[in-house]
């Protein structure tokens, strides 16, 4: 085996337990801001066909939640619905098939995180 001796890791004594506990709680905090002025509904594109029901920002928000938490698409839609409900917004949530189809045409790419 190796004759190397590993240095002992530094040990710190916690003297302010109240701040330490608050810092540990803050690590688990989740804050998502939803602007009420966000264009959630789709706008007419000027082309033939039906106007999209949801804007690219709405689709991107759903895909960001999916990638951030590593959820399946249907689970992500459930989480988006819960987040909108917690925020007191009565916005409709896109169907998972709509999000799946529209993610192919988004100009902004959401990186995949396994």
Secondary structure, DSSP 8 states (H G I E B T S, - for coil): ----------------HHHHHHHHHHHT-------TTS--B----SSSS---SB-HHHHHHHHHHHHHHT--HHHHHHHHHHHHHHTT-------HHHHHHHTTT-SS------
